[in-house]
Amino acid sequence: MSDARLAELPPQARRGALGWARAHLFGGWASSLTTLCLVGLVVWLAPGLLRYLIIDAVWSAADGGACRAAGAGACWAFIGAKWPFFVYGPYPPELRWRVDLTMALGAALVAWNLWRGAPRKGLAALALLVAYPIAGFALLYGAPFLGLAIVPTAQWGGVFLSLLVAAVGIVFSLPLGVLLALGRRSKLPIVRMASVGFIEIVRGVPLITVLFMANVMLPLFVPEQWSPDRLLRPLVGVALFASAYMAEVVRAGLQAIPKGQIEGAQALGLSPWRMQRHVVLPQALALVIPNIVNTFIGLFKDTTLVAAVGALDFLRAIDVARLDPAWAGPTIATTGYVFAGLFYFVFCFAMSRYSLGVERRLARASAR
Amino acid sequence: MSELVRADQTPAVDIVDVHKWFGDFHALKGVSLSVARGERIVIAGPSGSGKSTLIRCINRLERHERGHIFVDGVELNDDVKRVEAIRSDVGMVFQQFNLFPHLTVLENCMLAPIWVRKTPKAQAEEIARRYLARVKIPEQADKYPAQLSGGQQQRVAIARALCMSPKIMLFDEPTSALDPEMVKEVLDTMVELAREGMTMICVTHEMGFARQVADRVVFMDEGQIVESAPPDEFFAHPKHQRTRLFLAQILR
């Protein structure tokens, strides 16, 4: 290599694993001390965790007997045995294929929509947002004229109920949030005041209060036969609650769009709706993708609160399952909650990674 | 007299005693200006003189508070549909280009024809490519605005406005945000447009451009039209002290 070429390379110390470690882990005495402390913490904690979660764990057992033995770790056998209940709740076992089919369809449609460069994106969105909810409802609830027996919502539960609440919340909160954000910036005083009032009231109240109000107070005002389904109430509550937060996220994006963009669109004769649809919103939403996904992640975890009004979501299903006397034992609760933690982490982390991917793509687009 | 001839005699833009306030600031103080079809007007004046405000009133980006503005014989009022119709016939080019950064150059040019004129997509694309060729950047059609130089972006902005087949073009300091070496390419595009007979109202400090293409130069100061004359007369024999002062500063 010539001297000139060599000069263009970074100095030797910056290269290689050793160079990296010296620069980033032991850059000074404070940095070195922090590194050592954190490594110490890991060394101290990791063996116990490994032993409990993997080495001493009970991987298969017919009942809780093996898990009750002294020194036994996490009781993964319990998760295996109760898995169907975690997924479906009390949904009739012989009809669970309907839940499977609904979830498989949903997963396929979500993948079609999120996959960049997929063919027929418009059709994909239409299928996911219009056809799928109808088909999903017919499958889950039943449609006697199609030969699908009715399963009342009281028998819904588990993972599929959690995903349902989250999906309904996500699907409705974004468009509602966009409308509320536009309403809050509207020049019409009634529209603006109604939007501000809704957003501030909903944001000022804990979700659990909204859920209790939906469940306990609604029947007081509405005649019994009109009273909405017991599952529909928390669904609506969660969607409205999330939309108030979403509205503020979207508003932040709208405010970041320069006035020149609006004038450019107006000067071309675009109507206000077309301008929002084609010029303002695409840019505003792209700006706040991290915050939108943040709200989705919060919403996904908040679905656990529907248990407070009697819906048997995934977390509540674990709670119910661990009371089974056949499995009672000192490690059952820990195992259940660790598993719940893993489950929520996997979903939230996936959402977070997807949003990072979208951000990178948009950053590339704007930097081109 | 036939309908057609009468229509031809209606001014393209007729501004009658227009006033505009920003809070307590009286930005336009009774401005009247009539622009004939095919006429090229250059509006000059010191900053804060109200020249940008005036042309922004013509497509109602600013709302005038007194007086009347007729565009192609139709009076501008609060009727939203009428304003949108007038805007679709009046092209505007901004100092900061105001291209849509999330759309390609081609999509920028196709947006309004598709959604305002309801032009079929294929035809809109054909129109867009034709005008991009006319502003001499057909090869940039699939790039994003941020990938283009300032001069190229401003030419895209001109093409985007032309795609709506406007009857009148407004230019609001189109070269002020450009690096010096890019001013000429934008001015050349504007000169060509003027040669084709477009009705143009340009707010600009480019006095060379004014000399070359303007039918009339309008000088504004403190919200009023001080002087209006053909360029030869305007530059050779300015009547007012304020005009002379301005020209002395700008034409060193």
Interface residues (C-beta under 8 A of the other chain):
Chain A: G260 Q261 E263 G264 A265 Q266 A267 L268 G269 L270 S271 R274 H278 V279 P282 Q283 A286 A365 S366 A367 R368
Chain B: N59 L61 E84 A85 I86 R87 S88 D89 V90 G91 M92 F94 Q96 N98 L99 F100 P101 H102 L111 A112 W115 V116 K143 Y144 A146 Q147 R160 A161 M164
